[in-house]
């Protein structure tokens, strides 16, 4: 099983999936959940050269999150991707 890391620690070109949230439940994590950050959902770093915010590809969309927001999301690398 893969190690669970913060969304801010993912690398370009690798596939990940959402594993949960650091501070769940909270109003902000509920908002993220409604935006598509659901456990088991594939997520990747978008090929955009920004450092803050960070742009992610999830559910066919690109979503930009500030680093302090993205740190609330936990992911794990998909080994077979």
Phi, psi and omega in degrees: 000142182286156176285140177272129182230169174287150178301332180291347184260009182282161183245148177299139176087357178248152181258142181225168171224149179293132180251341181151201183228152178291312186246068183253134359269149172209166180299322182289319179292329174295321177295315178299320178300317179293334179280353177116359179278077184251141181308130180094351181282130177296144179213146179216161176282126179286149180283062180237132184268079174229150177257327176203107016280167176256138182255129181241151174256123180210131178053040178078007180236162172251130181233130178261130177230143172292154182303318181294334176284316182294335179294343179283344185260130179256139181224166172223147182288140175271116185287330184267009183269000000 
